Amino acid sequence: MDKTKIYQQLPHPLKTLSVSAWGFYLSALRYGGDFNRLVEEALERDTWSKEQWETWQQEALARMLQHAATTVPYYRRSWEERRRKGDKTSWEILANWPILEKEKVREHPQLFISDSSKGKHLFVDHTGGTTGKPTMIYESRESIRQMYALHEARTRRWFNVDRHQRWGMLGGQKIIPLDQTQPPYWVWNRGLNQVYFSVFHIKPETTKHYVDVLWKYRPTHLVVYPSACAILAKFMLEQGLQAPEIKVIICNSESTLPKYRELMSKAFNCPIIDTYGMAEMCVAASECLEGIQHYWPDTGIIEVYDPHRQEFINDIGSPGDYVLTGLLNRDMPLIRYANHDIGYLPDWQHKCACGRSLPSLASISGRSNDLILTKDGRELYILDTLYNGLPVVEGQLIQYSMDEFEIKVIPDEAFSHDAVLEEITVRLGQYLGEVDLKLTEVDEIEKNPNGKFKPFISMINNRTYQ
């Protein structure tokens, strides 16, 4: 029996009842037991010195590598095979482990479950599957609570809000039928004290309904897909609609582009903070009030890899592909996992005015499959600057071949098709030379099935570390 289909057929009051029941279950799972202690311990670690963090990470990493090599079938077989071939290198040193491609985990997730967890009740999460089949992630109640405690400490408590207060969510769950044309476009989840808004129904004619519900529930903070919230903000500004006081908007799942931040800040008049994380629990980061993104060292080890030179990067100012080793999830350890994000090493020397000693982390530049392939073999990520200063709310760049591109844009005020096309053609030309570029104006850019916005699509890029 398909529970999703049954849910979609329920009248709205029963939708709210079923969602609330599920919310009470999730609340007990995420926030029960020693959750409050874990939050306080995380806040205490915010002021640790670099030396304290290095000692903590080294001890945690040593335990995780020993655990993975001896109890996880995939790693154990790999090391046994290396031993048969005469390889005597130690698994206690991270540098001796190979890079783990996402495809191997995606195709055989059961091989990454620790033998010590086989008798436990494990919960299943999954990646968003933005680029295809999602990756299944297995985790215990303990791992889930540890991660939610870190999020409570570093995305809520830093801004004087907490999970007990009413909050709003703009996410990718299909909480109402996609073809529904009348409100409500939300459900109230009493179990999580959350009003959940559909990102699939935000249009000029529905905006007032969204704002009315914000006034009805008056959430203290919002957790949002930034692309969806920015579009809502744009319509609010165009219609002169004012939201109730919001203390902070927490962005997740997507990059928070400068235009998104500008629109949300104008419409909601509150701090807009970016976060970075993943279902795999390998690493996380969040912005403080100073606008600095702080790496959470208790989640995992970050390495940066240059696939062209086939070597790891030690310079904090040079970007590369993230290679991550998780420190939280002992049920499904991921060692040197390539998640295809492009970023930088943490900066342990930065002194932030917020008073926390957590290292800073430059913004994630994108994904390694969000790269333009050039005729001379280069791979470029240029989306951070492609629309700077242009009257464009949102843009999606599609590469069909080395020479053929299309850009779909949602126009902002003062938009001129010819002027924008000319400017973007010039900007692309600086990187690629002469290309065939088509500019298409749209009211909205299609989201993937999880409601996420994909800023770049390549029909010719399929990159691995094989």
N, C-alpha and C positions, 0 to 999 in steps of 0.2 A: 504494500500500500504506500503510495507516494504522499508523504506528509505535506510536502510543499504544495501539491495540487489541492489537497484538502484545505490547507490554510487559506489559499487564495480564494476559495469558494465561500469562506466564512463571511458573515456580515461583520461590519467594522467593530461592533462591541465585542464580539467573540474573538476577533483578531487581537484586540487589546488584551483580552483575558488570557489568551494563549501565549502571547508575547510576554505578558507580565509573569505568568507561571514559569516560563523559560528563564526570565530574568532573575527570579528568586533562586532558581537552580544555579545559574551562572554566578550570582552574588556569593552563594555559599562556597562554590568551587574556587573562585578567584580570591575572595576576601576573608575566608574562614581561617581557623587555626591560628598560626603565629603571624598572620599578615601584618598586624600593627607593629609587632616587634621588628619585622623585616623592613618596614617603612622607616622606622626610627634609626635602624642601623645604616640604611642607605644614606639618610640625611647626614649622619655622623661621618660617613666616609667622604662626603663632599669636600671636606676640608683636609683630607689626608695629604701628606707630602708625597712628592714623586718617589722617594725612597720607600715609603710605606706601601704605595701602590705596586712598585716593582717587586717587593718581597711577596705581597699577596698574590700577584699574578703568577710569579714563578712557582709558588707552592701549588696554586690551583691548576696551572698548566701541567705540572709534573704528575699530579693525581689523574688529570683527564687523559694524558697520553698513555700512562700505564693502564688505565681502565679501558681505553679504546683498543689498545694493541692486544689485550688479553681476553676481553669479553665480547667484542663486537665481531661477528663472523667475517664481514668484508675485510676489516683491517687485519684480523688474525690470519686469515688465509694469505693476504698480501705479504705479511711479514714472514710467514712460513715459506712461501715461495721464494722470497729474497734469500732466506737462509739456505734453502736447497741449492741456490745458485752461487753460494759462497759469500753473500753480502753479510758482513758482520757489523754494519753500522748500528748504532743504538737508537731505539725508538724513543728514548728519553729526551732526544734533541729534536726540536720542532723542524729544524732545517733538513733533517733526514727524511721527512715525510714528503711524498709527492703532492702536487696540486690535485685536488679532487674536483672533477667536473660535475656540474649540476645534473647532467644527463644520467650519470651513473646512479645518483641518489633517486632521481625521478623514476628510473626504470626498475630499480630493485630496492625500494625503501626498507623492506623487511630485513635485508642483509645488514642494515646499519643499526638495528635494535640490539642493545646489549643483552647478553644472556642473563645477566642479573636482573633484568626488567621483564623477562618473559612471563613470570608469574604475577606481575602487577597489573592492575587495571590502567591501561594507557589511553589517553585521549588523543584524538587525531585532529590535527590542524593541517592546513595546506597553504602553499603559496598562491598568489593571485592568478597564476597561469596567464599573465599578460601576453606572453609570447608563445603560448601553446598549452600543453598538458600541465596541470599543476603538480607540484611535488608534495607528497604526503609527508607530514612531520608528526612523529609520535612523541608524546611528552606525558609526564606524570603530574599529579596534583601539586607536588612540591615545586616542580619547575615552573608551572603556570603561576603559582602564587609568588614565587621569587620575581618573575618578570613583571607581574602586575604591581607588586610592591615598589619596584624601581620606577615604574611609570607614575604611580601615585606620588612618590617622593619628588620626582624630577620634572614632571609636566604639570602636576596640579599644585602640590605644596609650594613650589617655587613662586607661584602666583596667587597664593592665599585662597585657593579653592580646594575642595576635596570631593570624594565620591559620594558623600552623604548629601551634598547639595544637588539641586536639580541641574541637569545638564542636557545639552542637545547634541544630536549626532546627525551629520550629513554623510551617509555612507552608501555602500553599494548593495545592501540587502534589498531584495525585491519584496518590500513589505506590503505593497498593494499591487494589483494587476497593472501591467505596463500600459494597457489600453484604457485605463480608467481616465475619464475626462472631467470628473467632478471631485471636489474635496470630500473627505479628508485625504491629504497626501502624506500622512504621518500616522504613527501609532504611539500611544503612551505606554511605556514599559515601567510599571510600578516597581517591579523587582529590582531594577537598576536605577530607578529615579531618573529616567531618561525619556526624552521625547525624540523619537527617531524619524527623521525626514527622508523622504525618497529623493534621490538625486536625479531620477529619471523623469520627473514631472515639473522641473523648474522652467517656467516660461514667463513671458511678460504678463499674460493673463492670469497666471496662478500666483504671482509674487505676493499680492496682498494677502492671500490666504496663509502663506508661509509666515509673513510678518505678524498677522493676527494671532497665530498660534504661539509665536515667540512672546507676544504680550500676555497671552493666556497663562503660559507656564513660567515665564520669566526665568529661564536658565541662567545660572551664574557664568557658565562657560560652554563653549562649543568645541566639539571634536569633528573635523571636517576633511573631506577631500577638497583641497584648495581650489581646483578648477571649478567644481560645482558651486562652492561658496562664493567664488569671485563672480560667477555669472549671476547668482542671486543678488549679490551686492550691486552689480551693474544695473540690474532692473530696479532695485530699490532706489538707487540714486536718480535714475531717469524718471521715476514716478514720485519722487519726493517722499518716500516712505521711511519712517524712522523706527529703529529697533529699540527695545528696552535696553537698559544697561547690561552690557556683557563685560566681564572682567578680563577675559582672555579667549582668543581663538587658537586652538591647538590643531595644527595641520599635520596630516599623516598620509602615507601611501603614495604620494606624488611629490614632485618637486614644487616648491612654492616660488613661482616665477615673480619677478619684481612687479609686473602688472597686476597679478593676483593680489599681492600684498597691498598695493596702492588702493585697489578697489575695496578690499575688505576693511582696510583702515579708515577710509572715508565713510563707508556705510555704517560701520559698527563702533568706530571711535574707541578702539581698545588695542592692546598689544596683540600682534600676530606672531605666533612662534612656530618655527619649523621643527619637525622631529625626523629622526631616521631610525628605522628598525626593520625587522623582517620576521616572518613566521618561523624561520629556522633558528631564531634565538642566538645568532652568532655575534651580533654587535648592535649597539643602539647609541643614540645621541639626541640631544635636545637643546634648544636655544634658551638662554637666560634673558632677563629683562634688558640687558645691554646689547642684545642681538648677536651674542657669541654662541656658536653651537659647541656644546661640551660633550666630549666622548665619555661614555660610561665604561670604565675599565673593567668593571665586574661582570660584563656581559661576554667579552671575548677579546682575542688578540687580533689586531689589524696588521696585515702585511700588504704591500703594494707591489704589483708585478708588471714588468714591461714585456708583453708577449712578443714584440719584435726582436728585442735583444735577448729574450729568454733569460732574464735575470731580475732579481728583486731590487727595488729602489729604496735607498736609504735617505734620500733627500726629501725633507718635509714639503718642499716647494714644487715637487714634480709629481704630476698625477699619473695614475696607472690603474690597472685592474685590481679590485679588491680580492684578497685571498684571506679568508677569515677562519679562525678557530674558536668555536664556542666554548664557554666555561660554565654555562648554566645547565644544559640539558644532558645529563648523564645517561638518560634512557636511549637517546639517539645522538651520540656525539658526532660532530662534523669537524674534521681536522683538515685545515688548509683548503677550505671550501671556496671555490670560485663562484661568486654569485652574479658576476657580470656587471657589477656597478663600477663606475669610474670615480676614484677619489684620491685623497691624500693621507699621508701618515698623520697621526695626532701630534700636536705641538705641545710638548710638556713644559716649554719655557714661558708660554704666554701667561701673563698675570692679568686676570680679568677683574674689572671694577666691581663685579657682583660679589666678590669676596670668596668665591669657591675656587678650589685649586684643581678641579678637574681639568684635564688638558683640553685645549680647543681643537676643533676639527673643521677644516674648510668644507664648504658645502659640497655635497656629492654632485659631481658634474653631469652624471647621466648614466646610461647603461652601455656596455660594450657592444650591444647590438643596436644602439642608437648612434651609429657611426656612419658617416657618409664615406663610401668607397670612391676613390679617385682613380683616374686612368693610370697614374704613375705608381699605384699600389699603396698610397697613403690611406689612413683612416682618420677621419676628422669628426670632432664633436663641436658644433658651432651654435647650438641652439640658445646658449646663454646670451648671445649678442645679436642674434638674427633679427629680433623685433624691437630692440632697444630704441626708445624714442619715437616709435611709430604708433599711429592710432589703431592698434590691433589689440583686442582683448585676449584672443586665444588663436594660436596658429598650429597647424599640423603639416609637417613637411613629409612628402612622400617621394621616395626615390624609386623610379621604375627601371632606370638603367644608368650607366655612367654619365649620360648626357641629358636625361629626361627627368624633370621634377615637376611636382605639383604642390602648391601650398594652398590649403584651405584655411580661411581666416574668418573670425567673427569680428566685424568692423566696429571700431569705437567712434566717438564723435570726431568730426573733421576728417573722416576717412575719404581718401581719393584713390580709386582703383589704379589709375595710371601712375600716380606718384608713388604709391606703395610698391607696385610691381617694379617700377624702375629702380627704387632704392634697394629692394631685396635682391634684384638681379645683380646690382653692383656689388652688394655684400657677398653673395654667393660667388660672383666672379673673382673676387679677391682670393678665394680659396681654390676654386675649381676651373677658372678660365671661363670660356663661353659655354653656356648651357641653355637648354630649351626649358623655360619655366612658364608654367601656367598658374595664374592666381584665380582662385575661386572663392567668392563670398558666400558664406553660409550663415544660417541662424544659429545652428549648433553643430558641434563636431561629435561624431558618433563615439560613444564610450564602448569599452570592451564589456563582456558579459558581467563583470564585477563592478561596473560603474566607474571605472578608472579611465582617465584621459591619457592617451598615448601621443606624445608630441612628435614622434618621428616613426615612420614606417619605411623599412627598406625591403624591397622585393628581391634584392640580390645579396644581402649580407647574411651569412650563416657561419658564425665564428666560434671555434672551439680551441682547446689547447692540445688536441690530438697530435 
